[in-house]
Amino acid sequence: MTDLTLVIGNKNHSSWSLRPWLALKAASLPFREQLIALRRPETKAEILRYSPSGKVPLLIDGGLHIWDSLAICEYAAELRPAAGLWPEAAPARAIARAVSAEMHSGFPALRRDYAMDISRRFPDAGAPEAKAEAARVLEVWRDCRARFGAGGPFLFGRFGIADCMYAPVVTRFRTYGIDLDAITQAYCDAVFAHPAMREWCVAAEAETPLENTN
């Protein structure tokens, strides 16, 4: 039996923590949660007690420490294959991995101008490059829904790692009032309605917002 601990940052702001947290929940893998408050004098030292990268999240499974969000999601998929965190069909699985990797490594302007802040609402003040990246996200969502989403309301039908990777962007689009069409709005609504996402957002709303978080 695995004995998992997930080290995370503040739920209102830590987009990278949200991703594997959702994956573990979707895989029905029980885990303990170790939350480290961000942007405090002791934050770096507290994280370094657990994570060699000095960043959150980190998954601890006995003597194994995994310090990357996508790697933790992959590990959850391997621990619980029946959860179907990746699509079963090879073509869909390949695209799911591609769009997840694109989210993992890209969209720097979107991250800069649309910082995750679940509890508050701001006007859209994104620079042109951030708006272009937001448009690319919407393009990804529409394409995945059209090609692979017939089996359910998520990108590949069933809730999976690709949805975990884009869940923080779903919150950002709501926070900054990004214009959505019917397809992308329905997708965002489905993500917010997921039980694990609702649980995270309730906890995020109860936190004190951090200032100047990016």
Summary of the structure (lengths in Angstrom):
residues: 214
radius of gyration: 16.5
end to end distance: 37.1
largest distance: 49.1
contacts: 683
relative contact order: 0.17
helix: 53%
strand: 9%
